[in-house]
Amino acid sequence: MVMASCRTSDDSAGGQGSDSFCAGTSCVITVTYDQSGKGNHLTQALRGHWPGPAEGGNDNLANAFEAPVTVAGHKAYGVYAAPGTGYRNNHTNGVATGDQPEGMYAIFDGTHFNGGCCFDYGNAETTGNDDGNGTMEALYFGNSKGWGYGSGNGPWVMADLENGLFSGVNRGFNANDPSVNNRFLTAMLKGGPNQWAIRGGDAQAGSPSTFFNGIRPTAGGYNPMKKQDAIILGTGGDNSNASAGTFYEGVMTQGYPSDATENAVQANITAAGYDSGSTGTGTLTPGSRISLRATTAPCCTSHYLRHDSADNKVVISDTSSSSSAADKADATWIVRAGLADTSCLSFESANSPGRFLHHSNYQLYLDADTGGSSFAKDATFCPTKGNSGAGTSFRSVNFPTNYLRHYNYTAYIASNGGANAWDSSTSWAADTSWLVAQPWG
């Protein structure tokens, strides 16, 4: 059973088809397609034991443009799962049940994770409930330490076997399960009668390593297993949906694959050439890396828009060739198609992937997407001719009279005159005009 690179349900031509279909609006991924011919497509996860944030207690659908990549030179989009996002199929064909052997792999973004339960891909309960130990077998990725964990601070590849995330034979600490944060991460899990293993590696180079290989957990209920053959993505088996992560592709098979088979799969993955999708530098084309320089004289023409290292506020500060590497990276952005309107733009931090420039109470911050439509709007800006006649100005898509502005070295969205101090008409035109520059980082 193959779940390959995810596409929106209305896309018949990969990433370019998505771009055309969704031009000038926003889109979500309604279906991730099974390319094996078995019809095991994944759609919106419905309310389980834990309700989701969407209507009826269902889970949110992923923004279609939040995880762009290139694979084998072609543009594609992954599933960017903010907390509350989930996909599921409770009526599958050809998926292992009971104690039958199976294997699976997934490619994740190793830099996008959290400690919420549970960012999973794999075999789960058909009921949407916790049906007891051993009723699921799924890959988990994140830094939760609630049940099991590995060395370092995480994140870790672990197995969600229900009522436990396992980094080794039993719940708790397994020193052999390392922290892994490759930009593209291959995660592997396989299980059979009284044996299972977790493996992982860099999806861009090298072979997978074995993090655990041994018997089933000795706690009751895991030997034999009681797998039920639903497929989940982004949530736990009982629809626990507080997790975050990004999924690019995955495969589930009947049978227990050998290490040699998995090594061959990894060789195919690395040969495919996963890339983060950057298309250039210094332009407002989605995928380009840029820095944004203030134009207000005499105070600020050497100042660039950046996020603070100590908190999530967005400011301007003097940046030059003598600045530290960290400061240069903080002043570098990746241009993305607008999360709420693809004819506009969003800005992702270059050194903190998955976190976007957005406004809250008019001030600018850098945060991970919450999964809601309000965040998408708050993170979308429409470029216009510079209000001062120079450079480019960026209009808020949901506050169309407000533009991205620096005021007292802090970033806001501001109107030209208004009740707030940052709406001051003094130097408003210059403060809202920016030069798109080559990236510092």
NORKAQUI-V829474 format. One record per pair of residues at least 12 apart in sequence whose C-alpha atoms are under 8 Angstrom apart, sorted by the first residue. I is the first residue (numbers start at 1). J is the second residue. If there is no record, write none. Layout:
{{I J} {I J}}
This chain:
{{1 34} {1 35} {1 36} {1 37} {1 38} {1 40} {1 94} {1 95} {1 251} {1 252} {1 253} {2 34} {2 35} {2 36} {2 250} {2 251} {2 252} {2 253} {3 32} {3 33} {3 34} {3 35} {3 36} {3 41} {3 249} {3 250} {3 251} {3 252} {4 33} {4 34} {4 35} {4 248} {4 249} {4 250} {4 251} {5 76} {5 77} {5 78} {5 248} {5 249} {5 250} {6 32} {6 33} {6 76} {6 77} {6 78} {6 79} {6 248} {6 249} {7 29} {7 31} {7 32} {7 33} {7 76} {7 77} {7 78} {8 28} {8 29} {8 30} {8 31} {8 32} {8 64} {9 29} {9 30} {9 31} {9 32} {9 33} {14 74} {14 75} {14 76} {15 74} {15 75} {15 76} {15 77} {16 75} {16 76} {22 342} {23 341} {23 342} {23 343} {24 341} {24 342} {24 343} {24 344} {25 340} {25 341} {25 342} {25 343} {26 63} {26 64} {26 338} {26 339} {26 340} {26 341} {26 342} {27 63} {27 64} {27 65} {28 61} {28 62} {28 63} {28 64} {28 65} {29 61} {29 62} {29 63} {29 64} {29 79} {30 43} {30 44} {30 61} {30 62} {31 43} {31 44} {38 93} {38 94} {39 92} {39 93} {40 89} {40 91} {40 92} {40 93} {41 89} {42 87} {42 88} {42 89} {42 231} {42 232} {43 87} {43 88} {43 89} {44 58} {44 59} {44 60} {44 61} {44 86} {44 87} {44 88} {45 58} {45 59} {45 60} {45 86} {45 87} {45 88} {45 89} {45 239} {46 58} {46 59} {46 88} {47 59} {47 128} {47 239} {48 127} {48 128} {48 129} {48 238} {48 239} {49 128} {49 129} {49 130} {49 238} {49 239} {49 240} {50 238} {50 239} {50 240} {50 241} {51 239} {51 240} {52 84} {52 85} {52 239} {52 241} {53 84} {59 84} {59 85} {59 86} {59 87} {59 241} {60 84} {60 85} {60 86} {60 371} {60 372} {61 85} {61 86} {61 87} {62 79} {62 80} {62 81} {62 82} {62 85} {62 86} {62 371} {63 79} {63 80} {63 339} {63 371} {64 77} {64 78} {64 79} {64 80} {65 77} {65 336} {65 337} {65 339} {66 78} {66 79} {66 80} {66 336} {66 339} {67 79} {67 80} {67 246} {68 276} {68 277} {69 274} {69 275} {69 276} {69 277} {70 273} {70 274} {70 275} {70 276} {70 277} {71 272} {71 273} {71 274} {71 275} {72 272} {72 273} {72 274} {73 273} {75 277} {77 248} {78 246} {78 247} {78 248} {78 249} {79 246} {79 247} {79 248} {80 244} {80 245} {80 246} {80 247} {81 234} {81 243} {81 244} {81 245} {81 246} {81 247} {81 371} {82 243} {82 244} {82 245} {82 368} {82 369} {82 370} {82 371} {83 241} {83 242} {83 243} {83 244} {83 370} {83 371} {84 241} {84 242} {84 243} {84 371} {85 234} {85 235} {85 241} {85 371} {86 232} {86 233} {86 234} {86 235} {86 239} {86 241} {87 232} {87 233} {87 234} {87 235} {88 230} {88 231} {88 232} {88 233} {89 230} {89 231} {89 232} {90 125} {90 126} {90 127} {90 229} {90 230} {90 231} {91 126} {91 229} {91 230} {92 229} {92 230} {92 231} {94 254} {95 123} {95 229} {95 230} {95 252} {95 253} {95 254} {96 123} {96 227} {96 228} {96 229} {96 253} {96 254} {97 226} {97 227} {97 228} {97 229} {98 135} {98 224} {98 225} {98 226} {98 227} {98 228} {99 192} {99 193} {99 223} {99 224} {99 225} {99 226} {99 227} {100 192} {100 193} {100 254} {100 255} {101 190} {101 191} {101 192} {101 193} {101 254} {101 255} {101 256} {102 190} {102 191} {102 192} {102 252} {102 253} {102 254} {102 255} {102 256} {102 257} {103 188} {103 189} {103 190} {103 191} {103 252} {103 253} {103 254} {103 255} {103 256} {103 257} {104 122} {104 139} {104 188} {104 189} {104 190} {104 250} {104 251} {104 252} {104 253} {105 139} {105 186} {105 187} {105 188} {105 189} {105 250} {105 251} {105 252} {106 121} {106 139} {106 186} {106 187} {106 188} {106 247} {106 248} {106 249} {106 250} {106 251} {107 184} {107 185} {107 186} {107 187} {107 203} {107 247} {107 248} {107 249} {107 250} {108 184} {108 185} {108 186} {108 187} {108 245} {108 246} {108 247} {108 248} {108 249} {109 181} {109 182} {109 183} {109 184} {109 185} {109 245} {109 246} {109 247} {109 248} {110 155} {110 180} {110 181} {110 182} {110 183} {110 184} {110 185} {111 181} {111 182} {111 183} {111 353} {111 354} {112 244} {112 245} {112 246} {112 353} {112 354} {113 141} {113 142} {113 143} {113 155} {113 243} {113 244} {113 245} {113 246} {114 142} {114 143} {114 144} {114 243} {114 244} {114 245} {115 142} {115 143} {115 144} {115 145} {115 243} {116 142} {116 144} {116 241} {116 242} {116 243} {116 244} {117 144} {117 235} {117 236} {117 240} {117 241} {117 242} {117 243} {118 140} {118 141} {118 142} {118 234} {118 235} {118 236} {118 240} {118 241} {118 242} {118 243} {118 244} {119 140} {119 141} {119 142} {119 233} {119 234} {119 235} {119 236} {119 241} {119 243} {119 244} {119 245} {120 138} {120 139} {120 140} {120 141} {120 160} {120 232} {120 233} {120 234} {120 235} {120 236} {121 138} {121 139} {121 140} {121 231} {121 232} {121 233} {121 234} {121 235} {122 136} {122 137} {122 138} {122 139} {122 230} {122 231} {122 232} {122 233} {122 252} {123 136} {123 137} {123 138} {123 227} {123 228} {123 229} {123 230} {123 231} {123 232} {124 136} {124 137} {124 138} {124 227} {124 228} {124 229} {124 230} {124 231} {124 232} {124 236} {124 237} {125 227} {125 228} {125 229} {125 230} {125 237} {125 238} {126 228} {126 229} {126 230} {127 238} {128 237} {128 238} {128 239} {129 237} {129 238} {129 239} {130 162} {130 163} {130 237} {130 238} {132 162} {132 163} {132 221} {133 161} {133 162} {133 163} {133 220} {133 221} {133 222} {133 226} {134 161} {134 162} {134 221} {134 222} {134 223} {134 224} {134 225} {134 226} {134 227} {135 161} {135 162} {135 225} {135 226} {135 227} {135 228} {136 160} {136 161} {136 162} {136 226} {136 227} {136 228} {136 237} {137 159} {137 160} {137 161} {137 162} {137 191} {137 227} {138 159} {138 160} {138 161} {138 189} {139 157} {139 158} {139 159} {139 160} {139 187} {139 188} {139 189} {140 156} {140 157} {140 158} {140 159} {140 160} {140 165} {141 155} {141 156} {141 157} {141 158} {141 245} {142 154} {142 155} {142 156} {142 157} {142 244} {142 245} {143 155} {143 156} {146 165} {147 164} {147 165} {147 166} {147 171} {147 172} {148 164} {148 165} {148 166} {148 167} {148 170} {148 171} {148 172} {148 173} {148 174} {149 165} {149 166} {149 167} {149 172} {149 173} {149 174} {149 177} {150 167} {150 173} {150 174} {150 175} {150 176} {150 177} {150 178} {150 179} {151 173} {151 174} {151 175} {151 176} {151 177} {151 178} {151 179} {152 178} {152 179} {153 179} {154 178} {154 179} {154 180} {155 179} {155 180} {155 181} {156 177} {156 178} {156 179} {156 180} {157 177} {157 180} {157 187} {157 198} {157 199} {157 200} {158 198} {159 189} {159 198} {160 236} {161 222} {162 237} {167 211} {167 212} {168 212} {168 213} {169 212} {169 214} {169 215} {169 216} {169 217} {169 218} {170 217} {170 218} {170 219} {176 211} {176 212} {177 211} {177 212} {178 211} {182 201} {182 202} {182 203} {183 202} {184 202} {184 203} {184 204} {184 274} {185 200} {185 201} {185 202} {185 203} {186 200} {186 201} {186 202} {186 203} {186 208} {186 266} {187 199} {187 200} {187 201} {188 200} {190 256} {190 257} {191 256} {192 255} {192 256} {193 223} {193 224} {193 225} {194 215} {194 216} {194 223} {194 224} {195 213} {195 214} {195 215} {195 216} {196 212} {196 213} {196 214} {196 215} {196 216} {197 210} {197 211} {197 212} {197 213} {197 214} {198 210} {198 211} {198 212} {198 213} {199 211} {199 212} {203 266} {203 269} {203 270} {203 274} {204 269} {204 270} {204 271} {204 273} {204 274} {205 270} {206 266} {206 267} {206 270} {207 263} {207 266} {207 267} {208 262} {208 263} {208 266} {278 334} {281 438} {281 439} {282 436} {282 437} {282 438} {282 439} {283 436} {283 437} {283 438} {284 335} {284 436} {285 335} {285 336} {286 334} {286 335} {286 336} {286 337} {286 345} {287 334} {287 335} {287 336} {288 334} {288 335} {289 332} {289 333} {289 334} {289 335} {289 350} {289 438} {289 439} {290 332} {290 333} {290 334} {290 335} {290 436} {290 437} {290 438} {290 439} {290 440} {291 304} {291 305} {291 331} {291 332} {291 333} {291 436} {291 437} {291 438} {291 439} {291 440} {292 304} {292 305} {292 331} {292 332} {292 434} {292 435} {292 436} {292 437} {293 305} {293 434} {293 435} {293 436} {293 437} {294 316} {294 431} {294 433} {294 434} {294 435} {295 390} {295 430} {295 431} {295 433} {295 434} {295 435} {296 427} {296 430} {296 431} {300 318} {302 317} {302 318} {302 319} {302 320} {303 316} {303 317} {303 318} {303 319} {304 316} {304 317} {304 318} {304 319} {304 331} {305 317} {305 331} {305 411} {306 330} {306 331} {306 332} {307 330} {307 331} {307 365} {307 366} {308 330} {309 330} {312 365} {312 366} {312 367} {313 364} {313 365} {313 366} {314 357} {314 364} {314 365} {314 366} {314 410} {314 411} {315 406} {315 409} {315 410} {315 411} {316 406} {316 409} {316 410} {316 411} {317 409} {319 331} {325 441} {328 440} {328 441} {329 350} {329 351} {329 440} {329 441} {330 349} {330 350} {330 351} {330 441} {331 439} {331 440} {331 441} {332 349} {332 350} {332 351} {332 439} {332 440} {332 441} {333 347} {333 348} {333 349} {333 350} {333 439} {334 347} {334 348} {334 349} {334 350} {335 347} {335 348} {336 348} {338 376} {338 379} {338 380} {338 381} {339 376} {339 377} {339 379} {339 380} {340 373} {340 376} {340 377} {340 379} {340 380} {340 397} {341 377} {341 380} {341 397} {343 382} {344 380} {344 381} {344 382} {344 383} {344 397} {345 380} {345 381} {345 382} {345 383} {346 379} {346 380} {346 381} {347 379} {349 366} {350 441} {354 368} {354 369} {355 367} {355 368} {355 369} {356 368} {356 369} {356 379} {357 379} {358 375} {358 378} {358 379} {358 380} {359 378} {359 379} {359 412} {359 413} {360 378} {362 412} {362 413} {362 414} {363 410} {363 411} {363 412} {363 413} {364 410} {364 411} {364 412} {364 413} {377 397} {377 398} {378 396} {378 397} {378 398} {380 396} {380 397} {381 394} {381 395} {381 396} {381 397} {382 394} {382 395} {382 396} {382 397} {383 395} {386 429} {386 432} {386 433} {386 434} {387 429} {387 430} {387 432} {387 433} {388 429} {388 430} {388 432} {388 433} {390 433} {390 434} {390 435} {391 433} {391 434} {391 435} {391 436} {392 433} {392 434} {392 435} {392 436} {393 432} {393 433} {393 434} {394 432} {394 433} {396 413} {401 414} {401 415} {401 416} {402 414} {402 415} {402 416} {403 415} {403 432} {404 432} {405 428} {405 431} {405 432} {405 433} {406 431} {406 432} {407 422} {407 431} {416 428} {416 429}}
